[in-house]
Amino acid sequence: MIRRLARCIRGYKWAAILSPLTMIGEVSMEVTIPLIMADLYDYGIVLQDMHTVITKSLLLVLCAAASLCFGCASAVFASKAGTGFAKNLRHDMYHHIQSYSFSNIDKFSTPSIVTRLTSDVARLQMAFQMTIRMFVRTPMMLILSLIMAMRISVRLSMVYCVAIPILATLLVLLLPRVFKIFDRVFKTYDRLNGVVQENVHGVRVVKAFVREEREVEKFTDVSASIYKDFSKAEKILAFNNPVMQACVYVCMIAISWFGAHMIMASGNNPEIGLSTGQLSSMFTYTTQILSTLMGLSMVFVMLTMSRAPMRRCYEILIETPDLNSPEECVREVQDGSITFENVGFSYSKSAKRLALSEVDLHIPSGATVGILGSTGSSKSTLVQLIPRLYDVTEGTLKVGGVDVRDYDLKTLRDNVAMVLQKNELFSGSIKENLRWGNEHATDEEMVRACTLACADGFISSFPDGYDTHIEQGGTNLSGGQKQRLCIARALLKDPKILILDDSTSAVDTHTDALIRKAFREDIPHITKLIIAQRIASVQDADMILIMDNGKIAACGTHEQLMQSSTIYQEVYYSQQKGGDE
């Protein structure tokens, strides 16, 4: 896992290497300063040697300045490496997500993916920055300070042999308990993100049904759960600081006690035993050693908190897309013919029942096919298999006489334009949204596509025409306008197959009729599959499919189905005037 994430450092390797190297320089200066101060006091101030005082003072200033420079350089390099790592990680995750199929997206859920790309990456950035600095600083400071302290007095240094195991034991006892809590917290963050996303996206429904208080309750419940878990983790970690402080003060007292006795025994002679300057240096090294351990504990806490985000980001990166182009793929679609050969499909491998089963159907190129059926009859599932948004579970599906699994995915989807049931428009101008269908489309081509989709009329009525700005999600357009823009966007692809998944439900019947007329007269060469709720929308189709419980219950023209299909007759009469009779 760490090796895979480490690849994201790439262009910032030098910054990641220079940060710990400059940190070594800073630590070296910091552990040297107490020794110089001891010499300054013992050989300069006590002996009243001004030359030594001046020399040691200048050396102190140089060491302090060098420590400052090394520290600043380390911080700058760490910051550059951390932000670069986060940028690359976010890019790799986002790029990999683009290759996901619908089933891959369903596995993680949208709120979870958003959380992983934002807050999880931010936590890893902080952890990485701290790691490349503190994982060098803490052991270096600990080792060098211990060496320097033992150089002054091995007997006094024995104090650390008692304090360090106590603090290490504390870390070993506390951290495993905190691991589990943080794992749970980050899953709760996904729920929180989901609540917020759902509320903001459905704010009009919330307002219409006056459910603000209920939504606040949902948010408060999830937020309280996060607060409860974090509080529990912080209470456990709260033992860390007081124990650390207690160890520091106990060590100070022990060193003061034994050091004073050693000074008295040596007659305060620097040549024998311990001097006053050396005792003051021991105090400094005590602070450095134990504060280093305290810093090390904070690094462990940060790593504890980042373990769950690390695993979650890693899961995104190693997820294998369900759908891939074969090595020897077909890069040309001959025509718009579609053939289903005993096709079955299930959204889950563990599902006991297929969502779609026993589908045998041939649609000639250029035909218009209407698809009707009750909610949950798998109409959308049927058409989503054609551009290979999902793979068939059983049987074979062919487009242009070739199995869809043999095509290059881009080639197949460029030739199958699909207007999904949920219309998605992006913030930007109308032109920018239309060019999702064809980024090189000319103004004339856009006008033609919009005319076919009966969208040119309302676009021209806007003051800015095709340069009119669309808000995110198309909130400044009506449902029917959004549907017509999405149809125009699909037509700009000049596909061999056009699929409209209930894409005229918000359009009035007159406009719906005009769109169907334009399709018949201007794009007869394109195979058209139209999922609809109104029989009027598919009545003049070459073929009408009746879906029921994941199967094709009936197939034929309007006249044939009126004679042979009870389901079609019931729907037809219920939609006619006086149907209740």
Secondary structure, DSSP 8 states (H G I E B T S, - for coil): -HHHHHGGGGGGHHHHHHHHHHHHHHHHHHHHHHHHHHHIIIIIITTT-HHHHHHHHHHHHHHHHHHHHHHHHHHHHHHHHHHHHHHHHHHHHHHHHTT--HHHHHHH-HHHHHHIIIIIHHHHHHHHHHHHHHHHHHHHHHHHHHHHHHHH-HHHHHHHHHHHHHHHHHHHHHHHHHHHHHHHHHHHHHHHHHHHHHHHHTHHHHHHTT-HHHHHHHHHHHHHHHHHHHHHHHHHHTTHHHHHHHHHHHHHHHHHHHHHHHHHHHTT-TTSS--HHHHHHHHHHHHHHHHHHHHHHHHHHHHHHHHHHHHHHHHHHH---S----SS-B-------EEEEEEEE-SSTT-SS-SEEEEEEEE-TT-EEEEEE-TTSSHHHHHHTTTTSS--SEEEEEETTEEGGGB-HHHHHHHEEEE-SS----SEEHHHHHTTT-TT--HHHHHHHHHHTT-HHHHHHSTTGGG-EE-GGGTTS-HHHHHHHHHHHHHTT--SEEEEESTTTTS-HHHHHHHHHHHHHH-TTSEEEEE-S-GGGTTT-SEEEEEETTEEEEEE-HHHHHHH-HHHHHHHHHHSTTTT-
